[in-house]
Each structure stands twice: as structure tokens, then as C-alpha cells.
């Protein structure tokens, strides 16, 4: 009976420990996403400038728009990982540019973490889709056809390219090995 009680107690402690760590991790990620979204929104405001409205879309994205243009901050597409040479977690926030109701392009805000504060280090305007950030390598899916082409969204017409962020520029990793 005592052995069973010890086994149950240890099992509950392990489960509780893992659960609270998981919740803490999700809570920390939520705070990071909120801080990055706020910084991305500050950038978007400078692009739209005047007379804009703010709206939260169904998937939780932030949309800033006026009668002529808009920017959507894709909160679900925020990727985190090590980008620069320090050991602090950095991030890329994807934004969509709108004219009326149409997406005209996309961009990627590269934030480097400086003393626990994300600092906008670069903006890359590209229709690529960020897949991951691992060990200072940014992996992206890049369309081989322009947005105006019917083949723009063709799954087999896209390349997977690895990049590094060096001196404020996104450079292909295979061409810039250090």
C-alpha cells in the first residue's frame, strides 16, 4: 500500500511539474507575442500615417487600415529563434500589405532581442513565407512566380531557401557561410 502511495505521489508530482512548466512556457510565449505585436503595430502606424482604423480579425491578427491602404500583422505567423550572434531569442513578424481588399505584398519585420526588448533591426519586403528559425538560419518558402502570376500559389513552384541575417541584410546562407 505504501509503495502504491509513493508511486501515485511521484506520478502526480511529475504531471504537475510538467503541466506548470508547459503553462509557464505558453504564458511566456504569449507575453513575447504580445510585445512583438505591439512593436510591429508601432511600425505599421508609421507606414499608414494618418486616419487609420484598428481591427482584430477572426484568427487574432491585427489589421490597421484606412480608405487607401492597410497592414495586417500576422500574430499566428510570428517565428522565434536565434538570429544574431548573442544567445537571446529573436523573432520575425510577418505583415501583409493591402490596397483596398487585396493583398499587394508581404514583409517581414526582423526583431533582435536587446536586453529583453525586441528592437526592429530590418524589414524585408518579400512574398516568402518563413518556415523556421534554427541556429541562426532562417528557412523560408519562396515563390518562383510573381504575385500577378496564376502560378504564384503553386505548391510545386516554390523553393525552400535558407538565409542568414548579417549586417542588417537577409543573405542566402549557402552563399555566405561563415
N, C-alpha and C positions, 0 to 999 in steps of 0.2 A: 504494500500500500504506500509506504514512504517513497519507494523508488518511483512509483507511478506519479505521486505528487511532485517529486523533483523533476521528472520528465515534463510534466504539464507546465510547471512553473518556468522552466528553462525555455520551453517552446513559446509560451506566452511572452516572455521577455524578448526573445528573438523577433517574434512577429511585431511586437510593439516597437522595438528599436528600428526595425526596417521600415515600418509604416511611418513613424515620425520623421525618419531621415528622408523618406520619399516625399512626405508633405513639406518638409523644410526645403527640399530641392525644388519642388513645384512652386513654393512660396517665393523662394529666391529668384527663380526664373520669371515669375510674374512681376516681381519688382524690377528686374532687369528689362523686361519687355516694356513695362510702363515708362521707365526712364528713357529708353531708346525711342519709344513712340513720341514722347514729349519733345525730345531733341529733333526728331525727324519732322514733327509738326512745326517747330520753330523755323526749320529750313524751308518747309513748304510755304509758310506765310511770306517769307522773303521773295519767293517766286511768284506768288499770286498778287501780292502787294495790297490791293485795295478792294473793298466791297465784297468780301467773300463770306460764305456760309460754311458752317461745320456740321457734318453729319456722321453718325456711326452706322455703318452698313450691317446687314444681317450677319456676316461672318466676323464682325467685330473690327473691321478695318475702319480707318479714319479717312473721311473724304472732305477736302476743302475745295470749294468751287465758287465761281461767280458766273455771270452770263456768258463769258467767253472761254474760260479755261478752268481746269481743275487738276488736283493731285490726289491720288489715293495712296495712303500708307498701308501696305500690306502687313499687318501685325502677325498674321499666321506664317508669313514667309521670312521672318527675321531669323538669320543664322548667326550662331556664335561660335567662336573658336579663337585660337591663337593666330594672329595675322602678322604682327610686328615682332621684334626681337625680344621683348620682355615676356614675362610669364603671366601677364594679366589678360583676362578674357576680353576679346574684341568682338565686333559684330558688323554685319551688313544688313541694312534695311532696304527692301525693295519698294520703289514707288512707281506708280503709273501716272503718265501724263495724259490729260484729257482735253479734247476740244469738243465742246457740246457733250454729246453722249458717247463719243467714240474715243477709244484708246489710241493715242498717236505715237506712243513710245513708252519706254520704261527706263528707269535709272536705278542706281544702287548707291546708297549712302554708306561710306565706309567709316566706321567709328572705331577709333583706337582708345583703349581704356587708359587714362592717365590719372593715377591716384584715386581709383574708384569712380571716375567721372568720364563718361564717353565723350570724346572730342571728335568732331567731324574732321576727318583727315583727307577726304576726297570724295568726289562724285563722279561716277562712271555712267554715262548715258549709253545704254546698250540694251537690246532686246533679249539678252541672255537670261537664263534662269539659274540662280545659284542653287547648287545641289548640296554642297557641304563646305566646311572649313576644317581642315585637319592638318596639324603640324605645319602651319604657315602656308599651306597650299589651299587655294580656293578653286573648287571644282564647279564648273558651270556647263549647262547645256546651251549651246549657241545655235540659233537658226542659220541655215546656209542660204536662205532666200529672204529678200526684204519683206517688210510688213505688208507692202502693197501686193505681194505675190499670193496667188491661191495656194501655193505650197509652203507658206510661212509656218503654219502649224503642223506640217507633215512630220510625223514622228521619226521617220527614217531619213529625213532631210536635215537632221540636226547633228552637231558634233559635240563630243564631250572634250572640253579643254581645261587644262589646269593652269592656274595663274598664281603669281606672287605679287604682293603689293610692296613695291620698292620705290623709295623716294617720291611718294605721292602719286605713283603711276601703277596701273594694273598691267603687268607684263606676263607673257606666256612663260610658264615655268620651264618648259623643255628648252626654250631658247636662252634662259637666264639662270642657269644652275650656278649656285654659289659653293 
